[in-house]
Amino acid sequence: MPTPQNALKYEVEVSEKGSVEVPVPFPAGSRVVVFVVEENDDAFSDLASAAQTSLEFWNNPLDDEDWNNA
């Protein structure tokens, strides 16, 4: 059975040396997986942010009406 995992999100700037530092709440020696994604200021960034922060984005009557009748 899969184990649920909590994700942490940090927004940081790359240093002049091309590196980033992220303080994490894990003890020394813990194994972690890191995904690095460049921030994108495209037209969909607000939608993506809303989708990541709350399920309420998807809970609206217009969307329900369209998908329930598809």
N, C-alpha and C positions, 0 to 999 in steps of 0.2 A: 504494500500500500504506500503511495507517495506521501512524503512528509511535507506539510505546508512550510513555506519559508517566508520570512519577512524581508522586505527589500528596504534599503536605505537609499535616499537620493540626495546627492550633494551637487551643487552648482559651484564650480571653481574655475579659476583662470589658470592657463598654462603659463609656467614661469619662463623667463628668458632662456633657461637651460632646456626647455621642452619637457618639464616634468610637473606633476601635481602632487600635493600632499593632502591627504584626507584623514583626519583623526576618526578612528572607528571605536565603537564601544565593546570591542572583543579583547580577550586576554592575549598577551604575546604568545605566538606559536599557533594561533588559530588559523585554520585554512579558510580562505574566502575566494569567491569568484568575482571578478571585476569586469564590468562592461563599460567601455568608453564610447560615448556618442557625442559628436560635435553638435553644439546647440545650433538650431536652425530657426531663423526668423521668418519663415515662409507664412503664407496665408492660413495654414492649418495649425499653427502652433497653439492658438487659443483653444481650438477644438481638441487637440491632443492633450493639452494640459487639463482641460475639463474632464476628459475621459479617464485620465489617470488619477484624478483626485476624488472623484465622486461618481457613484452609479446614477445619481439623480440626472446627470446629463442625458442618459438613455431613457429615463422614465418621463416621457411627455406624451400627451394625448394624440398629437399629430403623428408622431412616429409610430405609436401603438396602432392607430387607425390604418396607416399605410401598410404596416407589416402584418397585422392580423388579417387583413383582407387580400393579401398577396396570394 
